[in-house]
Amino acid sequence: MDDIQCVEVVPCTDSRFLRPKRVKYSQNGVQKTWDYMHVHDSVVILIYNPVRQVFYLVKQFRPAIYMNTYHRLYGNPEEKDVLPNLPGIEGVTYELCAGIVDKDVSLKEIAQGEILEEVGFKVPLEKIEEVIAYRGNVGVAGSLQTLFYAEVTDEMRVSAGGGLKEEGEMIDVVELPLGDSRKFIMDSSINKPGLLLFAFMWFYDTKMSHQGSS
């Protein structure tokens, strides 16, 4: 997963997922312009096994994280003839199971499909709980993301997960014990999105409080 070689930065002239645009508008009589990115909405799922008391995360290489780290350490790669070698582990993240909204079905059905593809559990729709919808990356994209929660059992597992190989996905499924989760989310050395922190805090406040846990 983290064996990254032959890195090259090239112009993005066509993309299946990103469409940069510029909007012109008047705000309180002041003419303005703003650059934004049109992207798909998405679903995100916090997955927990209450019997085994473990969460299921996905571990994968994210080029955007990798290149952001490169910019921070070495500056603009387009100004360099040869890119310094940056270990691939710098772009590896730990995330919740997630996927874009690109099918004409309900958000819950999309979440169900992502759980199956990435983590390998076949979860009934009635076992998938919608938590909250919110806006992501508000300065650049503003896409609508919806967080779900699903409890699973070992009996629901039908595959090892790992994503769709035919689409080039390389995903490792990671089990995170409940007892280690607080330390994990507060470890700044681990690449992870902010939503993951919110999802775990929601779990502690909502699910654990109902169980009488502290």
Salt bridges, closest charged atoms under 4 A:
ASP35 OD1 - ARG22 NE 2.50
GLU95 OE2 - ARG62 NE 2.74
ASP102 OD1 - LYS103 NZ 3.31
GLU129 OE1 - LYS207 NZ 2.84
ASP154 OD1 - ARG52 NH1 3.91
GLU175 OE1 - ARG52 NH2 2.86
